[in-house]
Amino acid sequence: MADIKVTLKKSLIGSKKDQIATAHSLGLRKIGDIAVQPDNAMTQGKIKKISHLVAIVEE
């Protein structure tokens, strides 16, 4: 199964609490943090929820 590299591009300040929790569950805390996640339905749902804050690269 492929992996997805997720990078936090915008600050979490001012975001809703559930969006902040979603970013933290992906391992993203500060701008520039990179997390490698498996490409599955759960990860895709999390990315969709915070798509305006992150950049995605498929590996």
PALUMBA-215770 format. One line per field, with one value per residue: chain; residue in three letters; z, x, y of N, C-alpha, C, O in turn. Coordinates in pm, 1 decimal. Atoms other than C-alpha are relative to their C-alpha. Example, Ala and Ser with C-alpha at 12.3 -4.5 7.8 and 13.67 -1.06 7.14 Angstrom:
2
chain = (A | A) .
res = (ALA | SER) .
n.w = (0.0 | -6.0) .
n.u = (89.0 | -82.0) .
n.v = (-119.0 | -119.0) .
ca.w = (780.0 | 714.0) .
ca.u = (1230.0 | 1367.0) .
ca.v = (-450.0 | -106.0) .
c.w = (0.0 | 73.0) .
c.u = (90.0 | -77.0) .
c.v = (120.0 | 109.0) .
o.w = (66.5 | 89.9) .
o.u = (193.6 | -26.1) .
o.v = (118.1 | 219.8) .
//
This chain:
59
chain = (A | A | A | A | A | A | A | A | A | A | A | A | A | A | A | A | A | A | A | A | A | A | A | A | A | A | A | A | A | A | A | A | A | A | A | A | A | A | A | A | A | A | A | A | A | A | A | A | A | A | A | A | A | A | A | A | A | A | A) .
res = (MET | ALA | ASP | ILE | LYS | VAL | THR | LEU | LYS | LYS | SER | LEU | ILE | GLY | SER | LYS | LYS | ASP | GLN | ILE | ALA | THR | ALA | HIS | SER | LEU | GLY | LEU | ARG | LYS | ILE | GLY | ASP | ILE | ALA | VAL | GLN | PRO | ASP | ASN | ALA | MET | THR | GLN | GLY | LYS | ILE | LYS | LYS | ILE | SER | HIS | LEU | VAL | ALA | ILE | VAL | GLU | GLU) .
n.w = (0.0 | 12.3 | -110.7 | 33.3 | -81.2 | -29.4 | -55.8 | -50.6 | 69.0 | -63.6 | -144.7 | -59.3 | -79.9 | 55.4 | 53.9 | -92.2 | -87.6 | 64.3 | 102.2 | -72.0 | -46.0 | 117.6 | 35.6 | -101.6 | 17.9 | 113.5 | -41.6 | 43.6 | -110.1 | 37.6 | 143.7 | 54.7 | -43.9 | 104.0 | -50.8 | 102.3 | -41.9 | 100.9 | 87.5 | -21.4 | -9.3 | -122.1 | 22.6 | 100.7 | -67.3 | -83.3 | 89.6 | 57.8 | -102.6 | -17.0 | 130.0 | 19.4 | -84.9 | 29.1 | 137.3 | 5.2 | 103.6 | -0.7 | 22.1) .
n.u = (85.4 | -77.7 | 3.0 | 24.5 | -76.5 | 86.6 | -75.7 | 82.9 | -41.1 | 57.1 | 7.7 | 122.9 | 60.8 | 126.7 | 74.3 | 93.9 | -62.0 | -4.1 | -103.8 | -127.3 | -12.5 | -27.8 | -140.4 | -82.0 | 8.8 | -87.7 | -137.4 | -35.8 | 15.7 | -50.7 | -13.1 | -117.1 | -5.3 | 30.9 | 37.3 | 24.3 | 116.2 | 44.6 | 107.4 | 122.3 | 120.7 | -3.6 | -92.8 | 59.7 | 102.9 | -66.5 | -59.3 | 109.9 | 50.2 | -92.4 | -65.6 | -39.8 | -115.2 | -109.0 | -38.9 | -12.4 | -84.4 | 12.4 | -129.4) .
n.v = (-118.1 | -123.3 | -94.9 | -139.8 | -93.5 | -113.5 | -111.3 | -109.8 | -122.3 | -117.8 | 8.6 | 52.6 | -105.9 | -44.2 | 113.9 | 62.8 | 99.2 | 131.5 | -3.2 | 8.0 | 138.5 | 81.0 | -23.6 | 65.6 | 145.0 | 32.0 | -25.2 | -135.1 | -94.2 | -131.2 | -21.5 | 66.7 | 139.5 | 98.2 | 131.5 | 101.1 | 77.6 | 96.7 | -48.4 | 77.1 | -82.3 | -80.1 | -110.0 | -87.9 | -78.4 | -100.7 | -99.3 | -78.1 | -90.8 | -112.6 | -15.7 | -139.1 | -26.2 | 92.5 | 36.2 | 145.8 | 58.7 | 145.9 | 65.7) .
ca.w = (0.0 | -82.2 | 167.3 | 168.9 | 288.7 | 458.4 | 533.9 | 752.3 | 546.5 | 746.8 | 1116.9 | 1336.6 | 1523.6 | 1469.4 | 1346.9 | 1500.3 | 1784.3 | 1578.3 | 1297.5 | 1545.5 | 1690.9 | 1340.5 | 1261.4 | 1589.8 | 1516.6 | 1189.5 | 1381.9 | 1267.0 | 1535.2 | 1384.2 | 1038.3 | 828.6 | 1015.1 | 784.5 | 857.1 | 647.8 | 669.6 | 499.2 | 206.4 | 338.7 | 384.5 | 740.2 | 642.8 | 335.2 | 556.1 | 796.2 | 509.6 | 356.5 | 686.4 | 698.6 | 326.1 | 341.3 | 594.5 | 442.2 | 127.4 | 15.9 | -178.9 | -274.9 | -251.7) .
ca.u = (0.0 | 126.8 | 204.2 | 107.4 | 336.8 | 131.4 | 285.1 | 123.5 | 136.0 | -84.9 | -111.8 | -365.9 | -433.8 | -795.8 | -896.6 | -1184.5 | -1103.9 | -1193.4 | -960.4 | -676.0 | -741.6 | -739.4 | -403.6 | -260.1 | -387.5 | -192.0 | 120.2 | 114.6 | 174.3 | 376.3 | 398.4 | 638.4 | 580.2 | 575.2 | 399.8 | 399.6 | 66.2 | -74.7 | -306.5 | -636.3 | -992.0 | -934.6 | -634.4 | -812.9 | -1103.7 | -869.7 | -690.9 | -1021.5 | -1122.7 | -810.1 | -732.1 | -708.2 | -422.3 | -204.9 | -18.3 | -13.5 | 250.6 | 183.3 | 489.0) .
ca.v = (0.0 | 349.8 | 621.5 | 987.6 | 1264.3 | 1537.9 | 1880.7 | 2147.4 | 2469.3 | 2705.0 | 2778.4 | 2604.4 | 2929.7 | 3026.9 | 2683.0 | 2490.8 | 2253.1 | 1946.8 | 2058.5 | 2108.2 | 1762.7 | 1613.9 | 1775.6 | 1648.7 | 1297.1 | 1307.7 | 1413.8 | 1777.5 | 2039.9 | 2327.0 | 2483.2 | 2278.8 | 1951.6 | 1649.6 | 1320.8 | 1004.4 | 825.8 | 515.4 | 583.2 | 449.4 | 575.0 | 698.0 | 908.0 | 1045.6 | 1157.6 | 1336.5 | 1509.4 | 1618.5 | 1778.4 | 1997.2 | 2018.8 | 2399.4 | 2372.7 | 2099.8 | 1999.6 | 1635.5 | 1441.9 | 1080.9 | 856.2) .
c.w = (0.0 | 125.6 | -54.2 | 94.3 | 15.7 | 68.9 | 44.8 | -57.4 | 65.7 | 149.5 | 45.7 | 86.3 | -70.2 | -61.5 | 106.2 | 78.7 | -65.6 | -111.2 | 63.1 | 47.0 | -116.7 | -42.6 | 98.5 | -16.0 | -119.3 | 35.3 | -41.2 | 113.1 | -37.2 | -151.7 | -46.9 | 44.9 | -113.7 | 65.9 | -118.7 | 53.4 | -108.0 | -80.1 | 15.8 | 20.1 | 122.4 | -18.3 | -101.7 | 62.1 | 86.4 | -86.2 | -60.4 | 99.5 | 16.2 | -130.1 | -25.0 | 80.7 | -39.9 | -148.7 | 1.8 | -117.2 | 11.6 | -33.6 | -67.5) .
c.u = (89.6 | -13.1 | -25.4 | 83.1 | -84.4 | 84.2 | -96.4 | 52.7 | -53.1 | -15.1 | -134.6 | -71.1 | -126.8 | -81.8 | -94.2 | 70.7 | 8.3 | 105.3 | 139.3 | 24.2 | 32.6 | 145.5 | 93.2 | -4.0 | 83.5 | 147.3 | 50.1 | -27.9 | 40.6 | 6.0 | 130.7 | 15.5 | -44.2 | -30.8 | -24.3 | -108.1 | -34.4 | -117.1 | -121.1 | -117.0 | 2.7 | 90.9 | -56.3 | -108.3 | 58.8 | 57.6 | -108.0 | -50.9 | 89.6 | 75.3 | 48.6 | 124.8 | 124.3 | 29.7 | 29.4 | 90.5 | -15.5 | 134.9 | -17.3) .
c.v = (123.9 | 86.0 | 139.7 | 85.1 | 126.2 | 107.2 | 108.8 | 130.2 | 126.8 | -25.1 | -55.0 | 104.9 | 48.1 | -111.7 | -55.2 | -109.4 | -137.3 | -4.9 | -8.4 | -142.4 | -93.4 | 15.4 | -69.8 | -151.7 | -47.5 | 21.3 | 137.0 | 98.5 | 141.8 | 10.7 | -64.6 | -143.7 | -91.5 | -132.9 | -92.7 | -92.8 | -102.0 | 57.1 | -91.6 | 96.9 | 91.2 | 121.6 | 98.6 | 89.0 | 109.7 | 111.4 | 89.1 | 104.6 | 122.9 | 29.9 | 143.0 | 36.7 | -79.6 | -9.7 | -149.1 | -38.3 | -150.7 | -61.2 | -132.7) .
o.w = (63.9 | 206.1 | -172.0 | 215.3 | -82.9 | 165.8 | -30.5 | -30.0 | 51.3 | 193.9 | -20.5 | 133.0 | -189.0 | -102.4 | 225.5 | 33.1 | -47.3 | -135.9 | 9.3 | 35.6 | -100.8 | -74.4 | 58.2 | 7.4 | -125.0 | -42.1 | -45.9 | 158.6 | 1.7 | -221.9 | 15.2 | -9.0 | -187.0 | 155.4 | -218.0 | 158.5 | -225.5 | -27.8 | -55.9 | 20.5 | 114.7 | 18.9 | -83.8 | 27.1 | 89.7 | -52.7 | -74.8 | 60.5 | 47.4 | -126.5 | -98.9 | 63.5 | 5.5 | -233.4 | 98.9 | -226.7 | 118.1 | -129.5 | -93.8) .
o.u = (194.8 | -104.8 | -3.4 | 84.1 | -117.8 | 154.2 | -185.2 | 166.6 | 7.3 | -22.7 | -237.0 | -182.5 | -123.8 | -195.7 | -76.4 | 170.2 | 106.9 | 164.3 | 228.4 | 135.8 | 110.1 | 211.6 | 192.5 | 96.6 | 124.5 | 235.3 | 170.9 | -141.6 | -26.0 | 7.9 | 235.6 | 99.4 | -138.4 | 41.5 | -85.5 | -92.3 | -5.2 | -198.1 | -135.6 | -98.2 | -42.1 | 54.3 | -42.6 | -119.3 | 6.9 | 45.9 | -88.2 | -89.2 | 40.8 | 190.0 | 145.0 | 179.2 | 234.4 | -50.2 | 84.4 | 80.1 | 8.2 | 200.3 | 81.1) .
o.v = (124.4 | 69.4 | 167.9 | 62.4 | 191.8 | 77.9 | 148.7 | 168.0 | 233.0 | -139.7 | -37.8 | 81.6 | 80.2 | -89.4 | -30.9 | -165.7 | -208.7 | -110.2 | -74.1 | -193.1 | -187.8 | -83.4 | -130.4 | -218.7 | -163.5 | -16.3 | 160.0 | 110.7 | 237.7 | -90.4 | -47.2 | -215.8 | -61.3 | -176.7 | -53.4 | -155.0 | -79.8 | 133.5 | -190.7 | 218.5 | 205.6 | 233.1 | 219.6 | 206.5 | 221.3 | 229.2 | 209.7 | 214.9 | 231.5 | 74.6 | 162.8 | 145.8 | -48.5 | 30.0 | -201.0 | 17.0 | -207.7 | -20.3 | -201.8) .
//
